[in-house]
Amino acid sequence: MKIEEVQSTAKKQRIATHTHIKGLGLDANGNAIPLAAGFVGQSEAREAGGLVVDMIRQKKMAGRALLLAGPPGTGKTALALGISQELGSKVPFCPMVGSEVYSSEVKKTEVLMENFRRAIGLRIKENKEVYEGEVTELSPEETESVTGGYGKSISHVIIGLKTVKGTKQLKLDPTIYDALIKEKVAAGDVIYIEANSGAVKRVGRSDAFATEFDLEAEEYVPLPKGEVHKKKEIVQVVNRYIDEGVAELVPGVLFIDEVHMLDMECFSYLNRALESSLSPIVIFATNRGICNVRGTDMNSPHGIPVDLLDRLVIIRTQIYGPAEMIQILAIRAQVEELVVDEESLAFLGEIGQNTSLRHAVQLLSPASIVAKMNGRDSICKADLEEVSKLYIDAKSSAKILQEQQEKYIS
């Protein structure tokens, strides 16, 4: 007898550097919560980011941009992602790096122009009669096939929907069941079904099923308010022009990391583009101090011309302290589903202080593999010591190069 294990079909999202960032972690008054939404520390920067979010919502950021300035590994990219999360999934977010503009095939300004276009969406509004709620039950009812034979077909679907005000059980046509399957709807999802067309839209997973760093679902949403059967304003955001229907312009967010990589031609274009009524909200990030503007001999703060700096609201990020570094490492270990004891986290925090936070985070995955090779599920200090001897950081590498300069080709 042959028995095969069936692989799970549950969606696994790739764990990226900033997967754990869920927002800015601010309370109702706009004050930073010490440990919230994946953020640790950077209270002033997060509160400043919260004010920027409010200005964007009130449409008071026109003609201005935001600059995130700070040393490497202080959460500048995380802060930009936090701002985009606070603005919501309906606001387009387009990230790019300054070096992307350099290509032999496309002009620099054309690359910037294309990214400006991507960061602008159109919002289409329609009032429709819908059934909306959290799915509590999804039961297809089968009947004998009308074509004969042994097969069965779906006669109708019983679905239960729940809102804050109550629950309702619906009997749906089998064609709507196909739409439910296509949207991958399951119990616990928040959906709405258009009464006239039968179109189904999965809004997200109910936040009652949320854990702080759950990576399984795309988005968590609150339980809908009001009755299950209601009239609802359906809002769609698209990034292309639409010939029919009423549309409203949605300025999104264009995030340009390593902005010091741009040259005078690009900065001149940005100066002009920021004055346009169609301009998105632009967020720059850089880890440079006073340096030359690329392609010139002109010294300027952050490698950005002074005339553009005048347009920027600047947020400074601070270097993390030992305790904050340990908390960040604990969050990363939890996101990557790794078990690390307190002693090991403290040792990893020391490594981060002596080298960099990024280097310390990068040691987690190889340390987990070493632990498994030694027959353990949790990472201990010995695993980290072994891994830290195998991999050196940038500072140590630079020191070795200075000491052994004659052995290398220069």
ChimeraX attribute file (.defattr): number of C-alpha atoms within 10 A of each C-alpha:
attribute: neighborCount
match mode: 1-to-1
recipient: residues
	/A:1	2
	/A:2	3
	/A:3	5
	/A:4	5
	/A:5	5
	/A:6	6
	/A:7	6
	/A:8	7
	/A:9	6
	/A:10	8
	/A:11	10
	/A:12	10
	/A:13	12
	/A:14	10
	/A:15	12
	/A:16	9
	/A:17	13
	/A:18	16
	/A:19	18
	/A:20	22
	/A:21	18
	/A:22	20
	/A:23	23
	/A:24	32
	/A:25	23
	/A:26	21
	/A:27	11
	/A:28	6
	/A:29	7
	/A:30	16
	/A:31	16
	/A:32	23
	/A:33	17
	/A:34	14
	/A:35	15
	/A:36	17
	/A:37	17
	/A:38	22
	/A:39	27
	/A:40	23
	/A:41	24
	/A:42	21
	/A:43	20
	/A:44	15
	/A:45	20
	/A:46	27
	/A:47	21
	/A:48	17
	/A:49	23
	/A:50	23
	/A:51	13
	/A:52	19
	/A:53	21
	/A:54	15
	/A:55	13
	/A:56	18
	/A:57	11
	/A:58	9
	/A:59	11
	/A:60	12
	/A:61	18
	/A:62	18
	/A:63	18
	/A:64	20
	/A:65	22
	/A:66	21
	/A:67	24
	/A:68	23
	/A:69	21
	/A:70	20
	/A:71	15
	/A:72	16
	/A:73	17
	/A:74	21
	/A:75	23
	/A:76	26
	/A:77	21
	/A:78	21
	/A:79	24
	/A:80	27
	/A:81	22
	/A:82	25
	/A:83	23
	/A:84	24
	/A:85	18
	/A:86	18
	/A:87	20
	/A:88	12
	/A:89	11
	/A:90	17
	/A:91	21
	/A:92	22
	/A:93	24
	/A:94	19
	/A:95	17
	/A:96	16
	/A:97	16
	/A:98	20
	/A:99	16
	/A:100	13
	/A:101	19
	/A:102	14
	/A:103	10
	/A:104	7
	/A:105	6
	/A:106	10
	/A:107	12
	/A:108	19
	/A:109	17
	/A:110	13
	/A:111	15
	/A:112	21
	/A:113	14
	/A:114	10
	/A:115	18
	/A:116	23
	/A:117	18
	/A:118	20
	/A:119	23
	/A:120	25
	/A:121	24
	/A:122	23
	/A:123	17
	/A:124	19
	/A:125	16
	/A:126	13
	/A:127	10
	/A:128	15
	/A:129	18
	/A:130	23
	/A:131	22
	/A:132	29
	/A:133	30
	/A:134	28
	/A:135	23
	/A:136	17
	/A:137	17
	/A:138	18
	/A:139	12
	/A:140	16
	/A:141	14
	/A:142	14
	/A:143	11
	/A:144	13
	/A:145	13
	/A:146	9
	/A:147	9
	/A:148	8
	/A:149	8
	/A:150	7
	/A:151	11
	/A:152	14
	/A:153	14
	/A:154	16
	/A:155	16
	/A:156	19
	/A:157	20
	/A:158	15
	/A:159	18
	/A:160	19
	/A:161	26
	/A:162	23
	/A:163	20
	/A:164	14
	/A:165	11
	/A:166	12
	/A:167	16
	/A:168	16
	/A:169	15
	/A:170	14
	/A:171	13
	/A:172	15
	/A:173	14
	/A:174	17
	/A:175	14
	/A:176	17
	/A:177	23
	/A:178	13
	/A:179	16
	/A:180	19
	/A:181	11
	/A:182	11
	/A:183	14
	/A:184	10
	/A:185	21
	/A:186	17
	/A:187	15
	/A:188	20
	/A:189	23
	/A:190	27
	/A:191	24
	/A:192	24
	/A:193	21
	/A:194	18
	/A:195	15
	/A:196	9
	/A:197	10
	/A:198	17
	/A:199	14
	/A:200	23
	/A:201	17
	/A:202	17
	/A:203	19
	/A:204	18
	/A:205	25
	/A:206	22
	/A:207	15
	/A:208	11
	/A:209	12
	/A:210	15
	/A:211	9
	/A:212	12
	/A:213	18
	/A:214	16
	/A:215	18
	/A:216	13
	/A:217	16
	/A:218	11
	/A:219	14
	/A:220	18
	/A:221	16
	/A:222	15
	/A:223	20
	/A:224	18
	/A:225	13
	/A:226	13
	/A:227	18
	/A:228	23
	/A:229	19
	/A:230	13
	/A:231	15
	/A:232	16
	/A:233	13
	/A:234	15
	/A:235	14
	/A:236	13
	/A:237	19
	/A:238	17
	/A:239	14
	/A:240	11
	/A:241	9
	/A:242	11
	/A:243	7
	/A:244	7
	/A:245	8
	/A:246	11
	/A:247	19
	/A:248	11
	/A:249	12
	/A:250	21
	/A:251	25
	/A:252	25
	/A:253	26
	/A:254	27
	/A:255	28
	/A:256	25
	/A:257	22
	/A:258	17
	/A:259	24
	/A:260	26
	/A:261	19
	/A:262	22
	/A:263	21
	/A:264	14
	/A:265	12
	/A:266	18
	/A:267	19
	/A:268	14
	/A:269	15
	/A:270	19
	/A:271	16
	/A:272	12
	/A:273	17
	/A:274	19
	/A:275	12
	/A:276	11
	/A:277	10
	/A:278	15
	/A:279	23
	/A:280	31
	/A:281	24
	/A:282	25
	/A:283	23
	/A:284	25
	/A:285	25
	/A:286	23
	/A:287	19
	/A:288	18
	/A:289	14
	/A:290	11
	/A:291	15
	/A:292	19
	/A:293	21
	/A:294	17
	/A:295	11
	/A:296	9
	/A:297	9
	/A:298	12
	/A:299	15
	/A:300	15
	/A:301	15
	/A:302	23
	/A:303	23
	/A:304	25
	/A:305	20
	/A:306	13
	/A:307	11
	/A:308	16
	/A:309	19
	/A:310	11
	/A:311	15
	/A:312	18
	/A:313	16
	/A:314	18
	/A:315	19
	/A:316	15
	/A:317	23
	/A:318	18
	/A:319	17
	/A:320	20
	/A:321	12
	/A:322	13
	/A:323	12
	/A:324	18
	/A:325	25
	/A:326	25
	/A:327	19
	/A:328	22
	/A:329	22
	/A:330	22
	/A:331	18
	/A:332	21
	/A:333	19
	/A:334	16
	/A:335	19
	/A:336	18
	/A:337	11
	/A:338	18
	/A:339	15
	/A:340	20
	/A:341	13
	/A:342	13
	/A:343	11
	/A:344	18
	/A:345	24
	/A:346	19
	/A:347	17
	/A:348	26
	/A:349	26
	/A:350	17
	/A:351	20
	/A:352	22
	/A:353	18
	/A:354	13
	/A:355	16
	/A:356	20
	/A:357	23
	/A:358	15
	/A:359	20
	/A:360	24
	/A:361	20
	/A:362	12
	/A:363	19
	/A:364	23
	/A:365	15
	/A:366	16
	/A:367	24
	/A:368	24
	/A:369	17
	/A:370	19
	/A:371	18
	/A:372	13
	/A:373	10
	/A:374	10
	/A:375	9
	/A:376	12
	/A:377	15
	/A:378	15
	/A:379	23
	/A:380	21
	/A:381	18
	/A:382	13
	/A:383	21
	/A:384	24
	/A:385	16
	/A:386	13
	/A:387	19
	/A:388	18
	/A:389	8
	/A:390	10
	/A:391	14
	/A:392	12
	/A:393	16
	/A:394	12
	/A:395	12
	/A:396	12
	/A:397	11
	/A:398	11
	/A:399	11
	/A:400	11
	/A:401	13
	/A:402	11
	/A:403	9
	/A:404	10
	/A:405	11
	/A:406	9
	/A:407	8
	/A:408	8
	/A:409	5
	/A:410	5
